[in-house]
């Protein structure tokens, strides 16, 4: 695991987008794993900018999103399909037919979860997975006690997650209680992952995810097992990391990161 600390959310989001752009340019057929939420909006803004200014080409890419709410239609303003179309897909040259999200309206939700796993395997697995982290440490909607080898499945949302997402729906009583999510095991099979977190409210859980013991109570701790996971955070989110000075030294001294220096 690598940890990179940038001065603020804008600098951190810019770096994530530049890492993703480098991967896409190296492999135009990249299969991208994508995430949603307010934190990710700045990354997608930078990717759109790179597409417009530097012709970053998404035309041969495919994407699989981490999750989708059960019972929410794709054209609903609250759906993650709507979010992705609005923030990224319709602003770059990706083929919408090559963008995949779970179908939260499927008549057989268990079959839909199996189909999603099959689709990921069909295209050779995910090359680069973008992740956020919930305040209880979840990645995707892998809430506490998610098995570290879990696959795509339905998951009941915790009261904390429902409260956290209530502003999107106009109140906690309107938030769906279940979602389809990639499993922790599914996520760990990606070839490279980037965990992106900003803000002081994430500092405590981020420190546990990066430096604490691996536990099913905090699904993000499983990323410590991944062969190539990069954690990009701003100063606010990094303030409880015990080894922050070491992480800063690595970023400024390892040749891999020299091209990303300001």
N, C-alpha and C positions, 0 to 999 in steps of 0.2 A: 504494500500500500504506500502511495506517495501522497503527501499533503502539501498543497500550495496555498499560501496566504497572500491575498492581494489587498490593497488599501481600502477598497470599498466595493459595493455590489456591482457597480458599473465595470470596474476593472476585472473583477472576478468573472462576470458574465461574458465579457469580451474575450478573456482567455479561454473559457470553455468553448465558445464559438470558434475560435481560431484553432483549437485542438481538433474539434470536429471537422472543420474545413480541411485541415491537413490530412485527416483520415480519408475523407471523401475524395480528395484529389489523388491520393495514393491508390485508392480503390473505388473507381466510379460506380461499381456495382454494389457498393456498401449496403448491407442490411442494418438499418438504424433502429435501435430501441429508444422510444421517446417517452417523455414524461410531461405532465401538465402541472398547473398551479401557478400562483402569482410569481414564485421565484423564477420559474422557467421563462417568463415572458421576456426578460431582458436578453436571454440567450437567443430566443427566436428573432428578436429585433435585430440583433447583430448578424445572425445568419441571413436574414432577408437583405440586410445592408451589404453583406459580402456577395450575395447573389447579384444584387443590382450594380455594385461598384466594381467587383472583381470577377464577375461572371462565374461564381461558384455554381457548378452544374449538378443539379439533383435529378436529371432526367432518367438516369439508369438506376437510381437508388430505390430501395423498398424500405418500408418502415412498419414497425409493430409497436403499438402503444402498450404501456404497462397495464392499463385497466380501463374499465368503464362501469358506470352505475347500472345496476339492475333496474329495469322498468322505465328507463329514460330513452326516448327515441333519438336517433342520430341527428335529426334536424332540430331538436330541442336546444334552446339557448344554453341550457345547463349541461348538456352532454359534452364529453371529452372529444367526440368527433367534431362537434361545432367549434370547440376551442381550437383544435388543431387546424381545421380549415381556415379559421379566422386569423390565427396568429402566424401560421407558417405555410400550410400546403397551397393555399390559393395565392400566395405572394411569391412563390418560387416556381420552378419549372418541373416539379415532381408530378408524375402521372398519378392522379387520384386513385386509379385502379390498383396501384401498387402500394397503397397506404391501408394498413389493417388495424382495426380496433375490435375488441370483443363486441358481440351483439347482445346488448342488455335486454333486448326484447325477444330473444330466441325462445321458442316454445319449450325446447329441451335444453336447459342451461348447462347441464352436465355434458351433453353431447357438444354444445358450443365450446366448452372449455377444452375438450379433447380435440376438436377441430382446430382450435387456435394453436395448440401444441403441434399438431400435424403440419399446419401451414408454416410455422417457424422452421421445423425440420426440413420441409420441402425445399426451402430456399437456402439451406445450408447453415442455419443458425444465425444469431445476431452478432454482427461484427463490433458494433459500438453501442453500448447501452448508457443512456443518460438517466440519472436518478436524482430525485430530491429526497428529503428525509422529513418525516412527520415529527410532531412534537413528542410522540411516544416512541420514536425511533423506527417507525415502519418505513419500508421501501415498497413501492407499489401500494397496495392495500394489505400488505402482510402484517396484520395487527399482532399484538403480543400473543405468544404461544404458537406462532406459525412455525411449522416444521422446517428445518433448514434444508430439507430435500423436497419440499412441497412443489407441486406443479400448478399450472393454471387451474383455477377453481373459483367457486363463489366464497366470499368471506363476509361475515357480519362485521359492520363497522362499530368501533368502540364509541361510547358517549363523547370522549375527548375529540375523536376525529369528526364526529357529527357536529360538535360545537365549532371546531376549527373551520369546517366547510360551510357553516350555516349562512355566512354573509353572501355566498354565491346564490343561495336559494331563498333568501328573504326570511330566514328564521330556522332554528333547529328542527322544528316540527315538519318542515318541508324537505329535509334532506333524506334521500333514500337510505334505507337501513342496510342494504347489501350492495356489493359490487363484485364484478368478475375481475380477478387480478392474476397476472403472472405470478407463479410461485417463487419462493426464494431459490429453489433449485434451478428453476428455469432461468432466472436472472444470472445466477452464478455460472451458467454455461456460456455466457457471452464471451467474446474474445478480449474485449476491453470494456471497462466501465468507467464512467465519470460521475461522482457524487458531487452535486453542487448545492451549497447551503449558504445563506446569508442571514444576518440579523442576530442581535443579542439573544432573542428568544430561542434560538437554536443552539446556543453555545453549550449548555449543559448536556443535552442529549448527543450533540456531536462529539463531545469529549468522551462520552461513554461508548459511542459507536466506534471511534477510532482507537482509543487507548484502553478501553475497558475489556472485561472478559466476554468471550463469545457466548451468547445466550439467545434462546428462542423468545425471550421476553422483549428483546430489542433486535428486530430482524436485520437492521443495518449492520450489526456486529459481524454478520456472516461475510461481509465484504472483506474482512481481514483474511479470509481464506482464498480470495480471488487472486489469480496469478498476475493480473495487471489492473489494478484499481487506482485511479487518481482522484483525490478529494480536493476540490477547489472551493475555498471559502473566503469571505471578507474578514477584516480585522474583528468586527463585532462578533461574528460566529466563532472565531478562533480564540476568544479571550480566556476560555477555560482549558485549553490544551496545555498539558504539562511540558511538552517538548517542542513548543512553537519555535524557539530559536534554532533548533536543529532543522526543522522543516524549512525555515527561511534560508538556512545555509545551503541545503540541498538544492533549492530552486536556483540560487544565484551562483552555484559552483559546478553543478553537473552539466556536462556538454549537451545532454538531451534537451535542456530547457533554454539554451543560449539564444536560439532564434526567437524566443518569446519574451526576451528581456525588453523593457521599454527604452 
